[in-house]
Amino acid sequence: MYNAWGVRDRFEKVGIRYFGGTCVDTKNCQFRGLFSDGAGSFVAEWKVVDGESIRTVLTNSSDVIDLFLKHIDPPEP
């Protein structure tokens, strides 16, 4: 996985972000990212619960990619 598209000025100017997240405290967080590799684009989501990370989503589904593009920051708990 590459980093979430790095710095791309042309996307930042229109408000597109490729990585987002939120934490409720130092041991409980949720993160989302849109990534790319040689085969195409995909999204991933992780939760950190009591300091342990759990990947909850890893997909190349266009519906989920579209959802993450519109809502890169996960819902607040």
N, CA, C and O atoms as a GROMACS GRO file, in nm:
protein
  308
    1MET      N    1   0.083  -0.117   0.000
    1MET     CA    2   0.000   0.000   0.000
    1MET      C    3   0.088   0.124   0.000
    1MET      O    4   0.180   0.135   0.081
    2TYR      N    5   0.062   0.214  -0.088
    2TYR     CA    6   0.132   0.341  -0.088
    2TYR      C    7   0.066   0.434   0.013
    2TYR      O    8  -0.044   0.406   0.060
    3ASN      N    9   0.134   0.544   0.047
    3ASN     CA   10   0.066   0.637   0.137
    3ASN      C   11  -0.053   0.696   0.063
    3ASN      O   12  -0.063   0.686  -0.059
    4ALA      N   13  -0.142   0.755   0.136
    4ALA     CA   14  -0.272   0.795   0.080
    4ALA      C   15  -0.257   0.908  -0.021
    4ALA      O   16  -0.295   1.022   0.005
    5TRP      N   17  -0.202   0.874  -0.136
    5TRP     CA   18  -0.188   0.962  -0.252
    5TRP      C   19  -0.087   1.074  -0.230
    5TRP      O   20  -0.073   1.159  -0.319
    6GLY      N   21  -0.018   1.079  -0.119
    6GLY     CA   22   0.083   1.181  -0.098
    6GLY      C   23   0.024   1.321  -0.103
    6GLY      O   24  -0.092   1.341  -0.069
    7VAL      N   25   0.103   1.416  -0.145
    7VAL     CA   26   0.056   1.554  -0.156
    7VAL      C   27   0.023   1.581  -0.302
    7VAL      O   28   0.110   1.572  -0.389
    8ARG      N   29  -0.100   1.614  -0.328
    8ARG     CA   30  -0.143   1.644  -0.464
    8ARG      C   31  -0.220   1.775  -0.462
    8ARG      O   32  -0.339   1.777  -0.431
    9ASP      N   33  -0.152   1.882  -0.495
    9ASP     CA   34  -0.210   2.016  -0.487
    9ASP      C   35  -0.340   2.029  -0.562
    9ASP      O   36  -0.433   2.095  -0.515
   10ARG      N   37  -0.349   1.967  -0.679
   10ARG     CA   38  -0.471   1.987  -0.759
   10ARG      C   39  -0.594   1.929  -0.689
   10ARG      O   40  -0.704   1.981  -0.708
   11PHE      N   41  -0.579   1.823  -0.609
   11PHE     CA   42  -0.692   1.767  -0.537
   11PHE      C   43  -0.722   1.845  -0.410
   11PHE      O   44  -0.838   1.861  -0.372
   12GLU      N   45  -0.617   1.894  -0.345
   12GLU     CA   46  -0.636   1.971  -0.222
   12GLU      C   47  -0.711   2.101  -0.250
   12GLU      O   48  -0.785   2.149  -0.164
   13LYS      N   49  -0.692   2.158  -0.368
   13LYS     CA   50  -0.759   2.283  -0.403
   13LYS      C   51  -0.910   2.266  -0.413
   13LYS      O   52  -0.984   2.361  -0.390
   14VAL      N   53  -0.956   2.147  -0.447
   14VAL     CA   54  -1.101   2.122  -0.456
   14VAL      C   55  -1.152   2.047  -0.334
   14VAL      O   56  -1.268   2.005  -0.331
   15GLY      N   57  -1.069   2.029  -0.233
   15GLY     CA   58  -1.112   1.972  -0.107
   15GLY      C   59  -1.117   1.821  -0.098
   15GLY      O   60  -1.184   1.767  -0.010
   16ILE      N   61  -1.049   1.751  -0.187
   16ILE     CA   62  -1.047   1.604  -0.180
   16ILE      C   63  -0.933   1.561  -0.088
   16ILE      O   64  -0.818   1.600  -0.107
   17ARG      N   65  -0.967   1.481   0.013
   17ARG     CA   66  -0.866   1.425   0.104
   17ARG      C   67  -0.868   1.273   0.089
   17ARG      O   68  -0.973   1.214   0.063
   18TYR      N   69  -0.754   1.211   0.105
   18TYR     CA   70  -0.742   1.067   0.085
   18TYR      C   71  -0.713   0.990   0.214
   18TYR      O   72  -0.698   0.868   0.211
   19PHE      N   73  -0.706   1.061   0.325
   19PHE     CA   74  -0.686   0.994   0.453
   19PHE      C   75  -0.753   1.078   0.560
   19PHE      O   76  -0.738   1.201   0.563
   20GLY      N   77  -0.827   1.013   0.648
   20GLY     CA   78  -0.894   1.085   0.755
   20GLY      C   79  -0.913   0.996   0.876
   20GLY      O   80  -0.898   0.874   0.868
   21GLY      N   81  -0.946   1.056   0.986
   21GLY     CA   82  -0.968   0.978   1.106
   21GLY      C   83  -1.009   1.063   1.222
   21GLY      O   84  -1.011   1.186   1.216
   22THR      N   85  -1.042   0.994   1.328
   22THR     CA   86  -1.082   1.061   1.451
   22THR      C   87  -1.048   0.970   1.569
   22THR      O   88  -1.046   0.847   1.556
   23CYS      N   89  -1.022   1.031   1.682
   23CYS     CA   90  -0.993   0.956   1.805
   23CYS      C   91  -1.084   1.006   1.916
   23CYS      O   92  -1.113   1.126   1.925
   24VAL      N   93  -1.127   0.915   2.000
   24VAL     CA   94  -1.204   0.955   2.119
   24VAL      C   95  -1.111   0.972   2.238
   24VAL      O   96  -1.143   1.044   2.333
   25ASP      N   97  -0.996   0.904   2.235
   25ASP     CA   98  -0.891   0.920   2.335
   25ASP      C   99  -0.763   0.861   2.277
   25ASP      O  100  -0.760   0.828   2.158
   26THR      N  101  -0.659   0.846   2.356
   26THR     CA  102  -0.530   0.802   2.303
   26THR      C  103  -0.526   0.655   2.263
   26THR      O  104  -0.431   0.612   2.198
   27LYS      N  105  -0.626   0.576   2.300
   27LYS     CA  106  -0.626   0.433   2.269
   27LYS      C  107  -0.743   0.388   2.183
   27LYS      O  108  -0.756   0.268   2.157
   28ASN      N  109  -0.828   0.480   2.140
   28ASN     CA  110  -0.946   0.442   2.064
   28ASN      C  111  -0.968   0.541   1.949
   28ASN      O  112  -1.003   0.657   1.970
   29CYS      N  113  -0.945   0.491   1.826
   29CYS     CA  114  -0.951   0.575   1.707
   29CYS      C  115  -1.012   0.497   1.591
   29CYS      O  116  -1.031   0.376   1.599
   30GLN      N  117  -1.041   0.570   1.484
   30GLN     CA  118  -1.086   0.509   1.360
   30GLN      C  119  -1.027   0.590   1.245
   30GLN      O  120  -1.030   0.713   1.247
   31PHE      N  121  -0.973   0.520   1.143
   31PHE     CA  122  -0.908   0.586   1.029
   31PHE      C  123  -0.959   0.526   0.899
   31PHE      O  124  -0.991   0.408   0.893
   32ARG      N  125  -0.965   0.610   0.795
   32ARG     CA  126  -1.002   0.566   0.661
   32ARG      C  127  -0.902   0.622   0.562
   32ARG      O  128  -0.847   0.731   0.581
   33GLY      N  129  -0.877   0.545   0.455
   33GLY     CA  130  -0.788   0.595   0.350
   33GLY      C  131  -0.824   0.538   0.215
   33GLY      O  132  -0.877   0.428   0.205
   34LEU      N  133  -0.793   0.614   0.112
   34LEU     CA  134  -0.805   0.571  -0.027
   34LEU      C  135  -0.664   0.554  -0.079
   34LEU      O  136  -0.581   0.644  -0.066
   35PHE      N  137  -0.637   0.438  -0.138
   35PHE     CA  138  -0.502   0.404  -0.179
   35PHE      C  139  -0.502   0.354  -0.323
   35PHE      O  140  -0.607   0.337  -0.384
   36SER      N  141  -0.383   0.333  -0.377
   36SER     CA  142  -0.368   0.282  -0.511
   36SER      C  143  -0.247   0.192  -0.517
   36SER      O  144  -0.149   0.211  -0.444
   37ASP      N  145  -0.254   0.094  -0.605
   37ASP     CA  146  -0.137   0.013  -0.636
   37ASP      C  147  -0.140  -0.014  -0.786
   37ASP      O  148  -0.218   0.050  -0.857
   38GLY      N  149  -0.060  -0.103  -0.833
   38GLY     CA  150  -0.055  -0.130  -0.976
   38GLY      C  151  -0.185  -0.184  -1.034
   38GLY      O  152  -0.206  -0.177  -1.155
   39ALA      N  153  -0.273  -0.238  -0.950
   39ALA     CA  154  -0.398  -0.298  -0.997
   39ALA      C  155  -0.516  -0.202  -0.993
   39ALA      O  156  -0.619  -0.230  -1.055
   40GLY      N  157  -0.506  -0.090  -0.922
   40GLY     CA  158  -0.617   0.004  -0.917
   40GLY      C  159  -0.630   0.067  -0.780
   40GLY      O  160  -0.539   0.062  -0.698
   41SER      N  161  -0.746   0.128  -0.758
   41SER     CA  162  -0.773   0.198  -0.632
   41SER      C  163  -0.848   0.107  -0.535
   41SER      O  164  -0.920   0.016  -0.576
   42PHE      N  165  -0.828   0.133  -0.407
   42PHE     CA  166  -0.901   0.060  -0.304
   42PHE      C  167  -0.906   0.146  -0.179
   42PHE      O  168  -0.831   0.243  -0.165
   43VAL      N  169  -0.994   0.109  -0.088
   43VAL     CA  170  -1.006   0.180   0.039
   43VAL      C  171  -0.983   0.083   0.154
   43VAL      O  172  -1.002  -0.038   0.142
   44ALA      N  173  -0.943   0.141   0.265
   44ALA     CA  174  -0.924   0.062   0.387
   44ALA      C  175  -0.971   0.145   0.505
   44ALA      O  176  -0.968   0.268   0.503
   45GLU      N  177  -1.016   0.075   0.607
   45GLU     CA  178  -1.056   0.140   0.731
   45GLU      C  179  -1.002   0.058   0.847
   45GLU      O  180  -1.004  -0.065   0.844
   46TRP      N  181  -0.954   0.128   0.948
   46TRP     CA  182  -0.902   0.062   1.068
   46TRP      C  183  -0.968   0.123   1.191
   46TRP      O  184  -1.001   0.241   1.194
   47LYS      N  185  -0.985   0.039   1.290
   47LYS     CA  186  -1.024   0.086   1.423
   47LYS      C  187  -0.911   0.051   1.518
   47LYS      O  188  -0.850  -0.056   1.507
   48VAL      N  189  -0.885   0.139   1.610
   48VAL     CA  190  -0.791   0.112   1.718
   48VAL      C  191  -0.874   0.107   1.845
   48VAL      O  192  -0.933   0.207   1.886
   49VAL      N  193  -0.880  -0.011   1.906
   49VAL     CA  194  -0.960  -0.033   2.026
   49VAL      C  195  -0.867  -0.076   2.138
   49VAL      O  196  -0.799  -0.178   2.127
   50ASP      N  197  -0.864   0.001   2.244
   50ASP     CA  198  -0.774  -0.026   2.356
   50ASP      C  199  -0.630  -0.042   2.310
   50ASP      O  200  -0.556  -0.125   2.362
   51GLY      N  201  -0.589   0.038   2.210
   51GLY     CA  202  -0.451   0.037   2.162
   51GLY      C  203  -0.419  -0.071   2.060
   51GLY      O  204  -0.306  -0.076   2.012
   52GLU      N  205  -0.514  -0.157   2.025
   52GLU     CA  206  -0.493  -0.264   1.927
   52GLU      C  207  -0.565  -0.229   1.797
   52GLU      O  208  -0.682  -0.192   1.800
   53SER      N  209  -0.494  -0.240   1.683
   53SER     CA  210  -0.557  -0.204   1.555
   53SER      C  211  -0.628  -0.324   1.494
   53SER      O  212  -0.584  -0.439   1.505
   54ILE      N  213  -0.741  -0.294   1.430
   54ILE     CA  214  -0.823  -0.394   1.362
   54ILE      C  215  -0.862  -0.334   1.227
   54ILE      O  216  -0.922  -0.226   1.223
   55ARG      N  217  -0.829  -0.401   1.116
   55ARG     CA  218  -0.875  -0.353   0.986
   55ARG      C  219  -1.018  -0.400   0.967
   55ARG      O  220  -1.046  -0.520   0.974
   56THR      N  221  -1.110  -0.307   0.944
   56THR     CA  222  -1.251  -0.341   0.930
   56THR      C  223  -1.298  -0.342   0.786
   56THR      O  224  -1.398  -0.405   0.754
   57VAL      N  225  -1.226  -0.273   0.697
   57VAL     CA  226  -1.263  -0.267   0.555
   57VAL      C  227  -1.136  -0.272   0.471
   57VAL      O  228  -1.037  -0.205   0.502
   58LEU      N  229  -1.138  -0.349   0.365
   58LEU     CA  230  -1.037  -0.348   0.261
   58LEU      C  231  -1.108  -0.391   0.133
   58LEU      O  232  -1.138  -0.509   0.116
   59THR      N  233  -1.135  -0.295   0.043
   59THR     CA  234  -1.215  -0.329  -0.076
   59THR      C  235  -1.183  -0.235  -0.191
   59THR      O  236  -1.136  -0.123  -0.173
   60ASN      N  237  -1.211  -0.284  -0.311
   60ASN     CA  238  -1.202  -0.201  -0.430
   60ASN      C  239  -1.342  -0.171  -0.486
   60ASN      O  240  -1.355  -0.128  -0.600
   61SER      N  241  -1.444  -0.194  -0.406
   61SER     CA  242  -1.582  -0.166  -0.446
   61SER      C  243  -1.600  -0.018  -0.478
   61SER      O  244  -1.566   0.068  -0.396
   62SER      N  245  -1.652   0.013  -0.596
   62SER     CA  246  -1.669   0.153  -0.636
   62SER      C  247  -1.768   0.225  -0.545
   62SER      O  248  -1.754   0.345  -0.522
   63ASP      N  249  -1.868   0.154  -0.492
   63ASP     CA  250  -1.964   0.216  -0.400
   63ASP      C  251  -1.896   0.260  -0.271
   63ASP      O  252  -1.922   0.370  -0.222
   64VAL      N  253  -1.809   0.176  -0.217
   64VAL     CA  254  -1.741   0.208  -0.092
   64VAL      C  255  -1.636   0.317  -0.117
   64VAL      O  256  -1.618   0.406  -0.034
   65ILE      N  257  -1.566   0.310  -0.230
   65ILE     CA  258  -1.470   0.414  -0.265
   65ILE      C  259  -1.543   0.549  -0.272
   65ILE      O  260  -1.494   0.648  -0.217
   66ASP      N  261  -1.659   0.553  -0.338
   66ASP     CA  262  -1.736   0.677  -0.348
   66ASP      C  263  -1.779   0.727  -0.210
   66ASP      O  264  -1.772   0.847  -0.182
   67LEU      N  265  -1.823   0.636  -0.123
   67LEU     CA  266  -1.862   0.673   0.013
   67LEU      C  267  -1.745   0.734   0.089
   67LEU      O  268  -1.760   0.837   0.156
   68PHE      N  269  -1.628   0.671   0.080
   68PHE     CA  270  -1.511   0.722   0.152
   68PHE      C  271  -1.463   0.855   0.095
   68PHE      O  272  -1.415   0.940   0.170
   69LEU      N  273  -1.476   0.874  -0.037
   69LEU     CA  274  -1.439   1.004  -0.095
   69LEU      C  275  -1.528   1.115  -0.041
   69LEU      O  276  -1.482   1.226  -0.018
   70LYS      N  277  -1.655   1.084  -0.020
   70LYS     CA  278  -1.750   1.184   0.031
   70LYS      C  279  -1.740   1.200   0.183
   70LYS      O  280  -1.771   1.306   0.237
   71HIS      N  281  -1.699   1.094   0.252
   71HIS     CA  282  -1.695   1.092   0.399
   71HIS      C  283  -1.565   1.027   0.445
   71HIS      O  284  -1.566   0.919   0.503
   72ILE      N  285  -1.452   1.093   0.419
   72ILE     CA  286  -1.322   1.034   0.453
   72ILE      C  287  -1.302   1.026   0.605
   72ILE      O  288  -1.231   0.938   0.653
   73ASP      N  289  -1.365   1.117   0.679
   73ASP     CA  290  -1.359   1.106   0.824
   73ASP      C  291  -1.473   1.016   0.871
   73ASP      O  292  -1.589   1.040   0.837
   74PRO      N  293  -1.442   0.913   0.949
   74PRO     CA  294  -1.547   0.824   0.998
   74PRO      C  295  -1.648   0.898   1.085
   74PRO      O  296  -1.618   1.005   1.137
   75PRO      N  297  -1.768   0.842   1.100
   75PRO     CA  298  -1.866   0.905   1.187
   75PRO      C  299  -1.814   0.915   1.330
   75PRO      O  300  -1.744   0.826   1.379
   76GLU      N  301  -1.848   1.023   1.396
   76GLU     CA  302  -1.811   1.039   1.538
   76GLU      C  303  -1.890   0.940   1.622
   76GLU      O  304  -2.008   0.918   1.596
   77PRO      N  305  -1.826   0.880   1.722
   77PRO     CA  306  -1.897   0.783   1.806
   77PRO      C  307  -2.004   0.848   1.892
   77PRO      O  308  -2.073   0.780   1.968
   0.00000   0.00000   0.00000
